[in-house]
């Protein structure tokens, strides 16, 4: 005596179609070369953010030194760097980057050995190799 077992019902037909393909990625944006930053604007930006990055020591500079206008000092620093690099036969950026020169010019005077090492981008190597020449050529 065999029992008749009903067959399982077939699965319901799928009412949904396959999911739609993902949308195509947006077209790439054209790249623009970075805008040239005016050295004076960069210097002002450094002055604005100086208190965030540098210690209080720079806000109380030596009163005995004359203040030099930052744009005049920046020009002197660039001239000194160019002459120093020609003398040593190395590229100017190996002595100091433009950002370092802008930071130095924002103080308006020649910094002492102790204070100059606190500037971002200047270390012991700069002081050992270039500090004496830096002081002698930039005194007002």
WOJO-V557101 format. One record per residue. PSI is psi in whole degrees, 0 to 359 (999 if undefined). NEAR is the number of other C-alpha atoms within 8 Angstrom. Layout:
[[PSI,NEAR] [PSI,NEAR]]
This chain:
[[107,2] [136,3] [140,4] [112,4] [127,4] [145,4] [149,4] [149,4] [148,4] [153,4] [149,4] [146,4] [141,4] [123,5] [346,4] [143,4] [168,5] [152,4] [149,4] [152,4] [153,4] [153,4] [151,4] [151,4] [153,4] [152,4] [147,4] [142,4] [141,4] [136,4] [136,4] [143,4] [149,4] [143,4] [144,4] [127,4] [129,6] [131,6] [325,7] [320,7] [320,8] [320,10] [317,12] [322,9] [321,8] [317,11] [321,10] [323,7] [1,8] [319,8] [336,9] [323,5] [334,6] [149,10] [170,6] [340,7] [329,8] [340,9] [346,5] [72,6] [162,6] [122,5] [343,5] [341,4] [144,6] [144,7] [139,6] [143,8] [137,7] [321,10] [327,8] [317,8] [323,12] [318,12] [317,8] [319,9] [318,11] [321,9] [316,8] [316,11] [319,11] [316,9] [319,8] [319,9] [324,12] [321,9] [318,6] [347,6] [34,6] [160,7] [149,8] [325,11] [343,7] [338,7] [305,10] [142,11] [166,10] [322,7] [321,6] [317,12] [321,12] [317,13] [315,12] [320,11] [336,14] [341,11] [338,9] [8,11] [170,10] [132,9] [153,7] [168,6] [318,8] [317,7] [325,10] [332,9] [346,11] [352,9] [133,11] [125,6] [353,7] [129,13] [196,8] [323,7] [318,7] [314,10] [315,12] [320,7] [322,7] [349,9] [315,10] [319,8] [321,7] [314,9] [314,9] [328,7] [345,7] [6,10] [141,6] [999,3]]
